[in-house]
């Protein structure tokens, strides 16, 4: 199983870099979560949008 990590503190700037166990950057997680109309977007490190998750109540 592949394990990925991100720093809890980095989200204050609006984006988190998702890294592997070797500290290599693989993804960028952008957005907000928890309130109505919030969304998270997952990008490849090269900038391609891979997934978008929206919070709907």
Residue pairs with C-beta under 8 A, 6 or more apart in sequence:
2 20
3 20
3 21
4 18
4 19
4 20
4 26
4 27
5 18
5 19
5 20
5 21
6 16
6 17
6 18
6 19
6 29
7 16
7 17
10 16
10 17
14 30
14 31
15 28
15 29
15 30
16 28
16 29
16 30
17 25
17 27
17 28
17 29
17 45
18 25
18 26
18 27
18 28
18 29
18 42
19 25
19 26
20 26
25 45
26 44
26 45
27 42
27 43
27 44
27 45
27 50
28 42
28 43
28 44
28 45
29 40
29 41
29 42
29 43
30 40
30 41
30 42
30 43
31 38
31 39
31 40
31 41
32 38
32 39
32 40
33 39
33 40
33 53
33 55
34 55
35 55
36 55
36 56
36 57
37 54
37 55
38 54
38 55
39 52
39 53
39 54
39 55
40 52
40 53
41 49
41 51
41 52
41 53
42 49
42 50
42 51
42 52
42 53
43 49
43 50
44 50
